[in-house]
Amino acid sequence: DARDTFYGGSYYGQVLKVVVPEMKAADPDAQVLGGGLMIDCDPLSPVYDSKGQLKSCSQARFLEGALQEGVGDVVDGISFHAYDYYAQELGQYSNPNWNIDWRTGGPSFIPKISYLRGLLTAAGFPEMPLYLTELAVICGVDGNEDYCRTTAFEQTKAIHLARSLVVAKAEGLRAVLW
């Protein structure tokens, strides 16, 4: 809900506070992750779009709204997604929405982790586990472009994945799904 300050996160939090206890009652060993968060751009350092307009990062406040509703008390972790974009050269990828690329820090999930941990710490959950449940390097508009069908792109995906797994381990992520 783009009209909502928290982009619908408060509603989501309200639903999880009702549903998760029922899930846990049915299966006390069930692990419930909140999120599946895309967080398309960095709300702390917004970027400009192709028209020169400051890109809205209001959807990044979704988790903040959910946390204000008490989600941190009922979920076992937070899942999020991260995509980088192939720069048409071997080993090169970036995510301009997060002001990061292969030269300036690596995969785009690095600043996302920092952002998420900041929110979780502020809400009183500094040790909440994080799960990277979607990770990929995207190529072209639909992946059918000639430069997407190259050995260089396949090798770039392998490089990105190797770097990502090392960083994920160092950052203490519970899971990475490619």
Backbone as ProteinMPNN parsed JSONL, in Angstrom:
{"seq_chain_A": "DARDTFYGGSYYGQVLKVVVPEMKAADPDAQVLGGGLMIDCDPLSPVYDSKGQLKSCSQARFLEGALQEGVGDVVDGISFHAYDYYAQELGQYSNPNWNIDWRTGGPSFIPKISYLRGLLTAAGFPEMPLYLTELAVICGVDGNEDYCRTTAFEQTKAIHLARSLVVAKAEGLRAVLW", "coords_chain_A": {"N_chain_A": [[0.85, -1.177, 0.0], [1.1, 1.831, -1.151], [0.21, 4.23, -0.179], [0.409, 4.098, 2.494], [2.463, 4.852, 5.281], [4.234, 2.852, 6.039], [4.119, 1.152, 3.939], [2.308, -0.933, 3.998], [3.356, -2.674, 5.823], [2.619, -2.602, 8.514], [0.078, -3.744, 8.498], [0.745, -6.304, 7.649], [2.297, -7.1, 9.817], [0.312, -7.217, 11.795], [-1.214, -9.361, 10.863], [0.659, -11.481, 10.98], [1.052, -11.646, 13.752], [-1.253, -12.879, 14.556], [-1.416, -15.236, 13.026], [1.091, -16.658, 13.273], [1.341, -17.629, 16.029], [-0.662, -19.615, 15.935], [0.369, -21.34, 14.021], [2.664, -22.213, 15.356], [1.457, -23.464, 17.506], [0.305, -25.623, 16.236], [2.576, -26.873, 15.255], [5.195, -26.985, 17.112], [7.875, -26.986, 16.399], [8.043, -25.602, 14.076], [9.553, -23.247, 11.934], [9.342, -19.891, 11.386], [9.635, -17.433, 9.01], [9.763, -13.982, 8.638], [9.009, -11.694, 6.088], [10.656, -11.933, 3.094], [11.653, -9.881, 1.755], [12.113, -7.434, -0.7], [13.235, -4.855, -0.855], [14.0, -2.616, -2.695], [15.615, -0.347, -3.033], [18.079, 1.769, -1.461], [17.068, 3.253, 1.398], [18.453, 4.963, 3.027], [20.358, 6.196, 1.52], [19.199, 7.394, -0.962], [18.776, 7.138, -4.548], [18.824, 8.691, -7.817], [16.374, 8.414, -10.383], [16.118, 7.436, -13.89], [14.977, 9.68, -14.982], [15.868, 11.755, -13.547], [14.624, 12.144, -11.167], [14.287, 11.862, -7.641], [14.459, 8.646, -6.427], [11.797, 6.87, -5.026], [11.922, 5.268, -1.969], [10.088, 4.244, -0.309], [8.912, 1.742, 0.072], [10.811, 0.35, 1.441], [10.338, 0.758, 4.078], [8.62, -1.115, 4.977], [9.318, -3.374, 6.653], [9.931, -1.988, 8.974], [7.404, -1.045, 9.763], [6.152, -3.518, 10.248], [7.715, -4.453, 12.354], [7.111, -2.567, 14.304], [4.606, -3.404, 14.905], [5.071, -5.668, 16.332], [6.22, -7.946, 15.171], [8.787, -8.956, 15.52], [8.647, -10.392, 17.856], [7.367, -12.726, 17.218], [8.353, -14.074, 14.932], [10.94, -16.246, 13.613], [13.067, -15.414, 12.181], [14.254, -13.179, 9.581], [13.636, -12.889, 6.177], [15.14, -11.972, 3.082], [15.686, -10.505, -0.185], [18.064, -10.264, -2.89], [19.347, -8.769, -5.74], [21.651, -8.433, -8.361], [22.927, -6.744, -11.264], [24.062, -7.732, -14.378], [26.93, -6.366, -15.904], [27.755, -6.612, -18.485], [30.371, -7.4, -18.858], [32.997, -9.662, -18.11], [32.852, -10.783, -14.827], [31.741, -8.467, -13.846], [29.262, -6.638, -12.178], [26.436, -4.903, -10.818], [24.406, -2.894, -8.598], [22.722, -0.241, -8.965], [20.719, 0.956, -7.461], [21.427, 0.551, -4.891], [23.844, 1.734, -4.723], [26.239, 0.269, -5.254], [28.786, -1.899, -6.516], [30.795, -4.388, -8.277], [33.31, -3.327, -7.877], [33.158, -1.575, -5.73], [32.419, -2.772, -3.36], [31.017, -5.171, -3.615], [28.473, -7.731, -3.697], [25.017, -6.689, -3.768], [23.633, -7.286, -1.454], [25.098, -6.685, 0.768], [24.948, -3.905, 1.767], [22.232, -4.083, 2.279], [22.031, -5.914, 4.373], [23.21, -4.436, 6.415], [21.37, -2.317, 6.61], [19.022, -3.749, 7.352], [19.862, -4.936, 9.778], [20.234, -2.634, 11.276], [17.57, -1.704, 11.519], [16.453, -3.891, 12.916], [17.979, -3.92, 15.265], [17.317, -1.415, 16.362], [14.698, -1.967, 16.937], [14.938, -3.715, 18.982], [15.883, -6.283, 18.463], [18.59, -7.327, 17.937], [19.935, -9.719, 17.418], [18.422, -11.162, 15.638], [18.048, -13.705, 13.291], [19.099, -13.623, 9.853], [18.041, -14.396, 6.565], [18.953, -14.975, 3.334], [16.938, -15.276, 0.887], [16.528, -15.136, -1.825], [18.754, -14.802, -4.409], [20.565, -13.482, -7.075], [22.096, -12.847, -10.294], [21.028, -10.681, -12.629], [20.337, -10.48, -16.102], [20.024, -8.341, -18.782], [16.842, -7.407, -20.321], [15.044, -9.526, -20.599], [16.681, -11.685, -20.51], [17.247, -12.874, -22.891], [18.908, -11.516, -24.555], [21.806, -11.178, -26.639], [24.28, -10.814, -25.246], [23.666, -11.973, -22.865], [23.749, -14.617, -23.279], [26.256, -15.781, -23.049], [29.523, -17.142, -22.365], [30.934, -15.495, -20.677], [28.932, -14.24, -19.136], [27.887, -16.471, -17.779], [30.16, -17.215, -16.326], [30.443, -14.913, -14.797], [28.197, -15.097, -13.165], [28.982, -17.302, -11.645], [31.256, -16.264, -10.342], [30.051, -14.203, -8.877], [28.355, -15.697, -7.217], [30.23, -17.213, -5.728], [31.623, -15.141, -4.376], [29.456, -14.092, -2.975], [28.708, -16.209, -1.271], [30.93, -16.361, 0.411], [30.852, -13.829, 1.645], [28.308, -13.994, 2.829], [28.72, -16.017, 4.719], [30.636, -14.757, 6.348], [29.067, -12.679, 7.305], [27.253, -13.988, 8.816], [24.822, -15.026, 7.863], [21.942, -17.112, 7.892], [21.049, -18.671, 5.782], [21.422, -19.025, 2.218], [19.887, -18.681, -0.807], [20.217, -19.442, -4.118]], "CA_chain_A": [[0.0, 0.0, 0.0], [1.989, 2.983, -1.295], [-0.327, 5.372, 0.577], [0.719, 3.856, 3.898], [3.831, 5.206, 5.658], [5.052, 1.632, 6.121], [3.891, 0.387, 2.713], [1.534, -2.131, 4.327], [4.069, -3.501, 6.796], [1.855, -2.673, 9.767], [-0.972, -4.749, 8.285], [1.438, -7.589, 7.612], [2.638, -7.406, 11.208], [-0.914, -7.601, 12.503], [-1.58, -10.71, 10.412], [1.61, -12.448, 11.524], [0.829, -11.803, 15.198], [-2.383, -13.791, 14.72], [-1.171, -16.502, 12.332], [2.266, -17.397, 13.726], [1.069, -18.449, 17.218], [-1.447, -20.778, 15.523], [1.308, -22.247, 13.361], [3.528, -22.78, 16.401], [0.626, -24.376, 18.298], [0.135, -26.836, 15.435], [3.879, -27.501, 15.127], [6.122, -26.175, 17.905], [9.192, -26.921, 15.77], [7.976, -24.803, 12.843], [10.347, -22.021, 11.881], [8.604, -18.925, 10.575], [10.414, -16.272, 8.597], [9.024, -12.818, 8.175], [9.661, -10.958, 5.023], [10.76, -12.124, 1.658], [11.724, -8.461, 1.452], [12.924, -7.033, -1.844], [13.934, -3.616, -0.504], [14.521, -2.301, -4.018], [16.637, 0.698, -3.028], [18.611, 2.147, -0.15], [16.352, 4.417, 1.914], [19.391, 5.841, 3.726], [21.116, 6.907, 0.477], [18.407, 7.227, -2.186], [19.389, 7.469, -5.829], [17.94, 9.337, -8.791], [15.983, 7.534, -11.477], [16.588, 7.847, -15.214], [14.384, 10.981, -15.307], [16.426, 12.757, -12.646], [13.782, 12.245, -9.975], [14.735, 11.046, -6.512], [13.693, 7.391, -6.4], [11.1, 6.618, -3.765], [12.285, 4.019, -1.288], [9.104, 4.08, 0.77], [8.644, 0.319, 0.314], [11.823, -0.159, 2.372], [9.843, 0.936, 5.446], [7.701, -2.225, 5.241], [9.741, -4.118, 7.842], [9.813, -1.085, 10.116], [5.997, -1.101, 10.181], [5.887, -4.845, 10.811], [8.381, -4.518, 13.658], [6.338, -1.752, 15.244], [3.424, -4.196, 15.275], [5.486, -6.778, 17.178], [6.639, -9.114, 14.403], [10.019, -9.499, 16.083], [8.327, -11.302, 18.956], [6.71, -13.965, 16.77], [9.058, -14.781, 13.856], [12.239, -16.841, 13.951], [14.08, -14.782, 11.351], [13.785, -12.305, 8.514], [14.185, -13.241, 4.873], [15.206, -10.856, 2.144], [16.149, -10.847, -1.527], [19.065, -9.355, -3.444], [19.675, -8.987, -7.147], [22.598, -7.544, -9.012], [22.71, -6.684, -12.702], [25.264, -7.995, -15.168], [27.42, -5.159, -16.567], [28.165, -7.026, -19.821], [31.797, -7.713, -18.883], [33.327, -10.749, -17.196], [33.049, -10.467, -13.415], [31.216, -7.148, -13.494], [27.845, -6.548, -11.854], [26.166, -3.763, -9.949], [23.024, -2.558, -8.276], [22.768, 1.206, -8.763], [19.756, 1.366, -6.435], [22.122, 0.424, -3.604], [25.142, 2.4, -4.856], [27.295, -0.724, -5.037], [29.111, -2.755, -7.653], [31.885, -5.325, -8.034], [34.514, -2.579, -7.482], [32.957, -0.738, -4.543], [31.984, -3.491, -2.173], [30.55, -6.516, -3.878], [27.052, -7.97, -3.922], [24.11, -5.671, -3.207], [23.048, -7.625, -0.164], [25.928, -6.186, 1.863], [24.292, -2.777, 2.425], [20.902, -4.488, 2.761], [22.223, -6.508, 5.699], [23.453, -3.326, 7.341], [20.086, -1.633, 6.795], [18.126, -4.624, 8.119], [20.36, -5.053, 11.16], [19.938, -1.364, 11.931], [16.144, -1.723, 11.89], [16.228, -4.92, 13.934], [18.6, -3.466, 16.513], [16.488, -0.324, 16.883], [13.442, -2.557, 17.437], [15.249, -4.591, 20.114], [16.167, -7.644, 18.007], [19.893, -7.286, 17.255], [20.407, -11.07, 17.077], [17.452, -11.828, 14.759], [18.716, -14.31, 12.127], [18.745, -13.165, 8.51], [18.058, -15.428, 5.534], [18.936, -14.436, 1.977], [16.123, -16.318, 0.269], [16.629, -15.027, -3.288], [19.991, -14.166, -4.822], [20.82, -13.742, -8.491], [22.581, -11.805, -11.182], [20.053, -10.539, -13.711], [20.943, -10.032, -17.343], [19.137, -7.808, -19.81], [15.421, -7.203, -20.041], [14.407, -10.83, -20.416], [17.7, -12.726, -20.523], [17.437, -13.416, -24.241], [19.848, -10.693, -25.297], [23.011, -11.92, -27.023], [25.303, -10.77, -24.195], [23.213, -12.831, -21.762], [23.961, -16.001, -23.702], [27.702, -15.894, -23.249], [30.326, -17.764, -21.314], [31.296, -14.434, -19.728], [27.824, -14.075, -18.187], [27.851, -17.664, -16.925], [31.285, -17.113, -15.398], [30.136, -13.816, -13.863], [27.281, -15.648, -12.157], [29.777, -18.153, -10.744], [32.073, -15.354, -9.532], [29.122, -13.535, -7.955], [27.907, -16.671, -6.224], [31.349, -17.519, -4.83], [31.801, -13.969, -3.508], [28.276, -13.979, -2.117], [28.748, -17.227, -0.22], [31.965, -15.968, 1.372], [30.32, -12.694, 2.418], [27.191, -14.483, 3.638], [29.309, -16.728, 5.853], [31.25, -13.752, 7.225], [27.992, -11.869, 7.891], [26.441, -14.824, 9.689], [23.492, -15.34, 7.346], [21.55, -18.505, 8.167], [20.853, -19.403, 4.532], [21.494, -18.299, 0.96], [19.243, -19.449, -1.891], [20.585, -18.875, -5.411]], "C_chain_A": [[0.894, 1.238, 0.0], [1.486, 4.203, -0.534], [0.015, 5.278, 2.059], [2.182, 4.182, 4.173], [4.75, 3.995, 5.628], [4.74, 0.661, 4.991], [3.135, -0.923, 2.972], [2.184, -3.021, 5.367], [3.325, -3.64, 8.116], [0.748, -3.719, 9.656], [-0.39, -6.154, 8.313], [1.791, -8.035, 9.035], [1.437, -7.861, 12.01], [-1.328, -9.021, 12.138], [-0.641, -11.745, 11.023], [1.415, -12.673, 13.02], [-0.334, -12.735, 15.482], [-2.035, -15.18, 14.191], [-0.03, -17.314, 12.954], [2.004, -18.183, 15.014], [0.248, -19.702, 16.897], [-0.559, -21.815, 14.841], [2.176, -22.961, 14.395], [2.74, -23.748, 17.297], [0.454, -25.707, 17.558], [1.45, -27.604, 15.307], [4.903, -26.641, 15.871], [7.525, -26.063, 17.306], [9.207, -26.096, 14.488], [8.825, -23.548, 12.989], [9.656, -21.071, 10.91], [9.499, -17.72, 10.291], [9.479, -15.157, 8.173], [9.749, -12.239, 6.982], [9.531, -11.527, 3.65], [10.88, -10.722, 1.056], [12.631, -8.177, 0.259], [13.799, -5.827, -1.499], [14.717, -3.14, -1.74], [15.59, -1.216, -4.036], [16.971, 1.098, -1.596], [17.898, 3.391, 0.366], [17.272, 5.399, 2.643], [20.245, 6.658, 2.752], [20.373, 6.767, -0.844], [19.156, 7.702, -3.433], [18.353, 8.15, -6.719], [17.611, 8.348, -9.898], [16.456, 8.113, -12.812], [16.025, 9.199, -15.649], [14.901, 12.091, -14.391], [15.613, 12.991, -11.387], [14.356, 11.367, -8.867], [13.843, 9.822, -6.415], [13.054, 7.205, -5.03], [11.519, 5.259, -3.208], [11.297, 3.737, -0.165], [8.812, 2.613, 1.066], [9.651, -0.283, 1.278], [11.373, -0.038, 3.828], [8.877, -0.175, 5.859], [8.07, -2.965, 6.532], [9.627, -3.258, 9.094], [8.38, -1.1, 10.663], [5.648, -2.425, 10.826], [6.509, -4.975, 12.199], [7.635, -3.695, 14.705], [5.081, -2.474, 15.705], [3.79, -5.429, 16.099], [5.935, -8.029, 16.464], [7.891, -9.763, 14.997], [9.797, -10.487, 17.206], [7.778, -12.639, 18.488], [7.453, -14.721, 15.676], [10.423, -15.27, 14.335], [13.385, -16.238, 13.145], [13.419, -13.907, 10.309], [14.444, -12.744, 7.22], [14.146, -12.023, 3.956], [15.814, -11.34, 0.831], [17.196, -9.843, -1.981], [19.397, -9.752, -4.878], [20.705, -7.967, -7.595], [22.389, -7.689, -10.512], [24.032, -6.815, -13.433], [25.641, -6.745, -15.959], [28.044, -5.46, -17.937], [29.668, -7.23, -19.985], [32.057, -8.788, -17.843], [33.588, -10.239, -15.781], [32.436, -9.159, -12.957], [29.701, -7.174, -13.31], [27.66, -5.355, -10.923], [24.7, -3.745, -9.556], [23.014, -1.063, -7.951], [21.782, 1.704, -7.704], [20.333, 1.267, -5.023], [23.536, 0.993, -3.658], [26.309, 1.443, -4.622], [27.529, -1.5, -6.325], [30.321, -3.618, -7.3], [33.155, -4.615, -7.556], [34.376, -1.93, -6.107], [32.448, -1.482, -3.326], [31.423, -4.859, -2.41], [29.063, -6.615, -4.091], [26.164, -6.968, -3.182], [23.519, -6.046, -1.863], [23.875, -7.119, 1.01], [25.296, -4.955, 2.516], [22.881, -3.117, 2.92], [21.004, -5.1, 4.151], [22.407, -5.41, 6.737], [22.157, -2.587, 7.646], [19.148, -2.468, 7.672], [18.575, -4.748, 9.571], [20.129, -3.766, 11.937], [18.49, -1.303, 12.391], [15.889, -2.701, 13.032], [16.827, -4.512, 15.277], [17.772, -2.369, 17.153], [15.19, -0.854, 17.485], [13.683, -3.514, 18.596], [15.568, -6.026, 19.749], [17.508, -7.71, 17.276], [20.415, -8.651, 16.818], [19.448, -11.834, 16.175], [18.189, -12.403, 13.552], [18.19, -13.745, 10.813], [18.957, -14.301, 7.522], [17.979, -14.74, 4.173], [18.237, -15.473, 1.107], [15.97, -16.177, -1.244], [17.892, -14.241, -3.595], [20.224, -14.503, -6.281], [21.54, -12.571, -9.124], [21.625, -11.809, -12.368], [20.762, -10.0, -14.939], [19.862, -9.556, -18.305], [17.708, -7.623, -19.357], [14.742, -8.532, -19.765], [15.402, -11.992, -20.451], [17.967, -13.329, -21.886], [18.385, -12.597, -25.094], [21.122, -11.495, -25.558], [24.048, -11.945, -25.907], [24.919, -11.586, -22.961], [23.444, -14.309, -22.065], [25.432, -16.259, -23.977], [28.356, -16.629, -22.088], [30.687, -16.728, -20.256], [30.181, -14.221, -18.706], [27.746, -15.273, -17.246], [28.982, -17.627, -15.896], [31.064, -15.996, -14.372], [29.175, -14.293, -12.786], [28.047, -16.503, -11.157], [30.648, -17.304, -9.813], [31.205, -14.692, -8.465], [28.686, -14.489, -6.851], [29.018, -16.99, -5.234], [31.586, -16.358, -3.854], [30.657, -13.873, -2.504], [28.307, -14.982, -0.974], [29.796, -16.906, 0.839], [31.448, -14.833, 2.262], [29.192, -13.148, 3.337], [27.683, -15.211, 4.879], [29.893, -15.731, 6.851], [30.199, -12.921, 7.949], [27.061, -12.687, 8.788], [25.037, -15.097, 9.195], [23.192, -16.815, 7.583], [21.395, -19.326, 6.908], [21.03, -18.446, 3.363], [20.869, -19.204, -0.092], [19.519, -18.738, -3.196], [19.487, -19.179, -6.387]], "O_chain_A": [[1.389, 1.642, 1.052], [2.261, 5.122, -0.269], [-0.079, 6.264, 2.79], [3.053, 3.826, 3.379], [5.912, 4.101, 5.237], [5.063, -0.523, 5.081], [3.311, -1.9, 2.245], [1.603, -4.034, 5.754], [3.396, -4.685, 8.763], [0.505, -4.481, 10.591], [-0.953, -7.067, 8.917], [1.605, -9.195, 9.401], [1.536, -8.787, 12.816], [-1.743, -9.794, 13.002], [-1.094, -12.772, 11.529], [1.599, -13.79, 13.501], [-0.391, -13.329, 16.559], [-2.327, -16.185, 14.838], [-0.165, -18.524, 13.141], [2.42, -19.339, 15.087], [0.445, -20.743, 17.524], [-0.714, -23.017, 15.057], [2.39, -24.171, 14.31], [3.293, -24.733, 17.786], [0.458, -26.775, 18.17], [1.451, -28.834, 15.255], [5.418, -25.672, 15.314], [8.281, -25.157, 17.658], [10.262, -25.91, 13.88], [8.814, -22.883, 14.025], [9.417, -21.415, 9.752], [10.036, -17.086, 11.199], [8.519, -15.38, 7.435], [10.975, -12.299, 6.898], [8.435, -11.601, 3.094], [10.303, -10.417, 0.012], [13.776, -8.628, 0.216], [14.985, -5.806, -1.829], [15.941, -3.257, -1.8], [16.396, -1.167, -4.965], [16.234, 0.799, -0.656], [18.099, 4.48, -0.172], [16.897, 6.553, 2.85], [20.791, 7.697, 3.125], [20.857, 6.094, -1.754], [20.044, 8.551, -3.365], [17.162, 8.177, -6.406], [18.453, 7.546, -10.303], [17.114, 9.153, -12.85], [16.541, 9.805, -16.589], [14.429, 13.226, -14.453], [15.879, 13.925, -10.63], [14.849, 10.268, -9.123], [12.62, 9.939, -6.331], [13.71, 7.367, -4.001], [11.47, 4.243, -3.9], [11.633, 3.068, 0.812], [8.495, 2.273, 2.206], [9.38, -1.323, 1.877], [11.96, -0.661, 4.713], [8.371, -0.167, 6.981], [7.221, -3.156, 7.402], [9.262, -3.757, 10.158], [8.172, -1.16, 11.874], [4.935, -2.466, 11.828], [5.902, -5.539, 13.108], [7.546, -4.095, 15.866], [4.553, -2.184, 16.778], [2.9, -6.165, 16.523], [6.026, -9.087, 17.088], [8.029, -10.986, 14.973], [10.655, -11.325, 17.483], [7.725, -13.591, 19.267], [7.208, -15.914, 15.499], [10.975, -14.777, 15.319], [14.55, -16.532, 13.409], [12.196, -13.89, 10.168], [15.657, -12.947, 7.167], [13.259, -11.174, 4.04], [16.378, -12.432, 0.75], [17.217, -8.704, -1.514], [19.685, -10.912, -5.176], [20.632, -6.789, -7.245], [21.755, -8.638, -10.974], [24.994, -6.104, -13.145], [24.791, -6.134, -16.606], [28.782, -4.635, -18.477], [30.183, -7.234, -21.103], [31.399, -8.817, -16.803], [34.437, -9.374, -15.567], [32.592, -8.777, -11.797], [28.96, -7.664, -14.163], [28.616, -4.866, -10.321], [23.874, -4.476, -10.103], [23.263, -0.665, -6.814], [21.992, 2.764, -7.114], [19.785, 1.836, -4.079], [24.336, 0.765, -2.75], [27.247, 1.759, -3.891], [26.612, -1.729, -7.114], [30.812, -3.585, -6.171], [33.991, -5.234, -6.898], [35.368, -1.756, -5.399], [32.076, -0.848, -2.339], [31.356, -5.656, -1.475], [28.447, -5.685, -4.611], [26.518, -6.47, -2.113], [22.95, -5.187, -1.19], [23.394, -7.126, 2.144], [25.117, -4.957, 3.734], [22.393, -2.507, 3.871], [20.163, -4.839, 5.011], [21.817, -5.463, 7.816], [21.875, -2.267, 8.801], [18.552, -1.953, 8.618], [17.756, -4.673, 10.487], [19.856, -3.809, 13.136], [18.21, -0.899, 13.519], [15.194, -2.377, 13.994], [16.217, -4.747, 16.32], [17.547, -2.39, 18.363], [14.647, -0.271, 18.423], [12.73, -4.07, 19.142], [15.534, -6.904, 20.611], [17.554, -8.108, 16.112], [21.262, -8.725, 15.928], [19.632, -13.032, 15.961], [18.887, -11.667, 12.854], [17.007, -13.433, 10.677], [19.917, -15.064, 7.623], [17.031, -14.003, 3.902], [18.86, -16.43, 0.645], [15.34, -17.024, -1.878], [18.075, -13.133, -3.091], [20.1, -15.659, -6.687], [21.59, -11.468, -8.579], [21.444, -12.833, -13.026], [21.668, -9.173, -14.838], [18.911, -10.279, -18.601], [17.403, -7.676, -18.166], [13.962, -8.659, -18.821], [14.998, -13.154, -20.423], [18.823, -14.203, -22.023], [18.639, -12.95, -26.246], [21.471, -12.387, -24.784], [24.639, -12.992, -25.644], [25.765, -11.856, -22.108], [23.337, -15.15, -21.172], [25.805, -16.862, -24.983], [27.811, -16.717, -20.988], [30.742, -17.048, -19.068], [30.463, -14.04, -17.522], [27.558, -15.102, -16.041], [28.78, -17.969, -14.731], [31.456, -16.129, -13.213], [29.323, -13.932, -11.619], [27.789, -16.436, -9.955], [30.76, -17.603, -8.624], [31.581, -14.63, -7.295], [28.656, -14.115, -5.679], [28.777, -17.033, -4.028], [31.731, -16.574, -2.651], [30.877, -13.603, -1.323], [27.972, -14.645, 0.162], [29.579, -17.148, 2.026], [31.594, -14.877, 3.484], [29.127, -12.733, 4.494], [27.129, -15.042, 5.965], [29.671, -15.847, 8.056], [30.417, -12.502, 9.086], [26.181, -12.129, 9.444], [24.143, -15.372, 9.995], [24.08, -17.661, 7.486], [21.583, -20.542, 6.936], [20.824, -17.239, 3.482], [21.274, -20.356, -0.249], [19.121, -17.589, -3.385], [19.576, -18.796, -7.554]]}, "name": "protein", "num_of_chains": 1, "seq": "DARDTFYGGSYYGQVLKVVVPEMKAADPDAQVLGGGLMIDCDPLSPVYDSKGQLKSCSQARFLEGALQEGVGDVVDGISFHAYDYYAQELGQYSNPNWNIDWRTGGPSFIPKISYLRGLLTAAGFPEMPLYLTELAVICGVDGNEDYCRTTAFEQTKAIHLARSLVVAKAEGLRAVLW"}
